[in-house]
């Protein structure tokens, strides 16, 4: 027996109900999938942490069926997410800032609830994330110092090495989460990407490094394992140094540009100054126009008097 879809007039109500039911769970599920991906990217070359690596992989795989159920049911009801919902099925972490099924104009955020997408929300998230992201970016400094001065100890202490990798993964998780969330709510995706190229590189570089490591491990033969390990180690070292350099560039950029509040104060002060200058110009123009008008009036009055005297003869002449 063929199952009919819900009546069209009931779809919007059903979509609202579905959003209310699953939005918080899907948000935290996306956070969980992003954390699992961070573990995969930063523990793939650590055999001593293989159980955690495998657990991260299985956790990420477990998210996929839930994303497919959400996308298929939302699509059946007429979801306004469009093709984006299938992208979430391919990469569950991207659903972090997904818009609602019912309107495609709102997002659910922890502590804020449903928020309408727009410039005001972009500014609010920028203000909220500015200082924490500077802190995360500057975390690379002690990690770099530890890598340089404790190189021998890190090579002989798997636990300490794993902790440093975990710290790198935490930094990547923070930057990836902020980038995905702010990109999702941006009105112009391309404009946001072009304005945050360094952030995009910070997110993608560990992913490319991971994929390259998998390719090398798959292409090279079994008897070349020693050579493979050397290549992977050098590849990871170069990628890690480049990634940390990007983090420092991002931190310096954020510190130089300052938080949005400082920029707003500067712009408002400049606007007030310009408005005062315009008011002074208008007053000066009005003053000059008034003086010019009075001068024209004074010049025209004698002429008018003489004209009246010529047109009106004196009583003696009239007699």
Beta strands, then each sheet from edge to edge (+ up, - down):
strand 1: 106-109
strand 2: 113-116
sheet 1: 1+ 2-
end
